[in-house]
Amino acid sequence: MSLELIRMCSVFLLLSSCLCIPALFDQKNFGHSLSKRQISTPSFTQSFYSFPLTSCTPGASVGQVFATVYGGYVTTYVISSNSGQFSISSSGLISLNTATPTTETFTVTAYGSSGLPATASVNVISSCSNFGSNFGSNFGFGSSLVSRVPPVFQQSSYAFSVGCSSTQKLQVGLIWATNSRSDTLNYSFLNNASGTPFYVDPNSGLITTYGPVATAGTYSLTAQASDPYGNAVTVPVTITVFGSCFCSGFGACSG
């Protein structure tokens, strides 16, 4: 083979390598961007929520939706409805705007810190009427009867699944109860939660962990909601932590 031919082949191989490197780099970056987008998309704890109204008073709490973002957080919730019967707070709490609401199904959109959205459907069931909302107060016994009615959880049981982490606390999910007076309720775990890493916020019902949970496992707990009159209701809560996250002691933690 002549020296000139060898030189031409070398130039060809060099040019081919230069052309392939940017393509491989772009492909790698594309895969990284896609992975980042998938991770930062919000995820609702349910795709469909149903809330029966327990009060016909404007400003009363209807129910709460909840979404999480792996590696981020939810910045805002937005209701897609033209009726104006309901509003939603930045924490996902839906409130009543009118004394005569009708049953309605609408969409709630959660926007993550990345700007990406996720949606869930919400059905609010109303049985409000002027007679029903005023009867008790007009005859002077409504409040005493209502105070004897215990709170009601929006679900008969809760099951949450969350990935482990060796570096961060876990946001598990939300339990939610209401009573007919729309009182502020107190949430707690009963004694079977002793020794577990889980904590429920007494005001919001948000379940988190005291610290990182690096090992997989399933926990069966009992949550309670109580009102200011001493009435209480309990609900079973199952939490599954999946994955394997650990720290080797010699390097960075994984998970």
C-alpha positions, -999 to 999 in steps of 0.1 A, spaced: 0 0 0 14 34 -10 22 61 15 -3 84 -2 -31 59 2 -23 53 39 -24 91 44 -58 94 27 -73 66 48 -60 82 80 -77 116 71 -109 98 64 -110 80 97 -102 112 116 -131 131 99 -155 103 105 -146 103 143 -152 141 145 -186 138 129 -197 110 152 -187 126 185 -212 156 184 -240 132 173 -232 109 203 -230 139 226 -264 153 214 -279 119 219 -266 116 254 -278 151 263 -313 143 248 -315 112 269 -305 132 300 -331 160 292 -358 134 287 -350 117 320 -350 150 338 -383 159 324 -398 126 335 -385 130 370 -398 165 375 -434 159 363 -460 162 391 -480 131 401 -513 132 419 -520 107 446 -553 99 428 -564 104 392 -600 110 404 -612 126 436 -648 126 449 -660 149 477 -695 150 491 -702 184 505 -706 184 543 -714 221 546 -733 246 524 -716 277 540 -694 298 517 -658 294 526 -662 258 539 -636 232 530 -647 208 503 -616 185 502 -580 184 493 -560 172 463 -523 164 466 -495 160 441 -458 153 445 -428 160 423 -398 138 426 -368 160 430 -389 192 431 -422 206 445 -457 218 434 -459 255 430 -496 260 424 -529 243 417 -555 256 392 -592 247 388 -606 245 352 -642 255 357 -664 284 345 -690 280 373 -670 299 400 -685 276 427 -652 265 440 -617 278 445 -584 261 454 -554 272 475 -517 267 467 -518 237 491 -545 220 471 -574 227 495 -607 232 476 -632 257 492 -668 265 486 -677 300 471 -715 299 471 -743 289 495 -762 271 467 -737 249 449 -747 222 424 -729 189 418 -700 195 394 -670 177 379 -639 197 370 -602 194 363 -574 205 387 -540 211 373 -508 210 394 -477 228 381 -443 216 393 -413 237 400 -400 227 365 -432 242 350 -446 209 339 -483 202 346 -503 172 357 -541 169 359 -567 151 380 -605 151 379 -626 162 409 -663 155 414 -681 175 441 -714 161 451 -739 187 465 -772 182 483 -774 218 495 -807 237 495 -820 267 514 -842 245 535 -815 221 544 -789 248 553 -813 269 574 -835 243 591 -813 235 620 -803 271 628 -839 284 625 -852 259 651 -822 263 674 -810 228 677 -787 224 646 -754 231 663 -760 207 692 -769 178 669 -741 185 645 -715 186 673 -723 149 680 -715 138 644 -679 125 641 -657 135 612 -656 114 580 -625 105 560 -628 110 523 -616 74 518 -623 42 538 -586 33 537 -554 48 523 -525 31 505 -493 50 496 -462 39 477 -430 60 478 -394 55 467 -367 53 494 -341 79 499 -309 79 520 -305 117 519 -340 133 521 -372 130 541 -400 114 522 -434 130 513 -457 101 515 -493 114 509 -523 131 524 -552 119 545 -582 141 547 -614 142 568 -642 167 573 -672 172 596 -705 190 590 -693 222 607 -661 224 586 -641 226 619 -604 224 620 -595 188 627 -565 172 644 -547 143 628 -526 117 645 -513 82 643 -523 57 670 -499 36 690 -492 11 662 -471 38 645 -446 38 674 -412 29 662 -419 37 626 -403 66 606 -437 82 598 -452 114 610 -486 130 602 -490 168 604 -518 174 630 -532 203 610 -530 193 573 -530 155 574 -498 153 553 -477 122 560 -439 125 559 -410 108 575 -388 121 604 -357 116 582 -344 96 552 -357 60 548 -331 39 529 -346 4 531 -377 -11 515 -407 -22 537 -444 -21 542 -461 -5 572 -496 -9 584 -507 21 605 -539 36 619 -546 73 615 -572 93 635 -590 126 629 -607 143 659 -628 174 661 -630 201 689 -660 183 705 -642 150 713 -655 131 683 -630 110 664 -627 86 635 -599 62 625 -588 49 591 -562 22 581 -531 35 563 -507 12 544 -473 27 533 -450 8 511 -414 21 507 -397 6 476 -362 5 462 -328 1 478 -310 33 489 -278 31 509 -246 49 519 -215 28 517 -196 50 542 -168 55 517 -186 76 491 -217 95 481 -251 80 490 -272 65 463 -309 70 461 
